[in-house]
């Protein structure tokens, strides 16, 4: 699926599209990825469904002119994207960080969205990062709060920044082997394709910062007070949560489910990448839900 491009007022957004018909799905990728990581899912979805997968600002083929500070910046980009393509009603689906963006979109633009799908989504209290001691151990209760602190985090952030700068795919592979492809790995050509795509990211610290300050719960997350906006999410929702997800803990998926009145919860045996771990299950549940 070749990249297409749409120029917005402030950025140029790259995207992929497939299928046809009145049923429209917008796919939003996670951190360290792009629309490229939805290729297997898009290939398998029924062709009478119109599917768009967007490269968020600063990822893949999209520009990064204006820095991101909040997940709302991304959700506003999606609004500008669907407006430019004259897409009126759709299902929105987000993976990991993309799940937070999808939830924010549904809060801000509820009339646009018919259904919400969350793949291993960040929780409603965001993703605060603990400060580390000299041995690299988390100091529980002591959170990072600035982009400057994040950029110096030598456990969770700096190794990825260095890998990007040095185009070090082997370090990225080691990180994904340890945290994401823990149950099953893509075939070698596909894995290399994904690794090359990771090197396109230009906003890692900004995204991590936005995740720390994303909090739609009704409680303080250690970094910022919750907005309570999760109560506005009234639409039918499908939540995928892996029992063995090492990136998004089980309690994050459970927390989303408990906070929503119209949610279906799919607890599966995989990890953070259900498209690799069990694509058949994802397609079956997704098409049944739609």
PyMOL commands that set and color helices and strands:
alter all, ss='L'
color gray80, all
select helices_A, chain A and resi 35-44+71-84+97-108+110-112+147-151+158-166+169-179+188-198+204-212+229-232+250-259+274-277+279-289
alter helices_A, ss='H'
color red, helices_A
select strands_A, chain A and resi 4-7+12-18+23-28+49-54+90-95+113-119+130-132+138-143+236-242+263-268
alter strands_A, ss='S'
color yellow, strands_A
deselect
rebuild
show_as cartoon
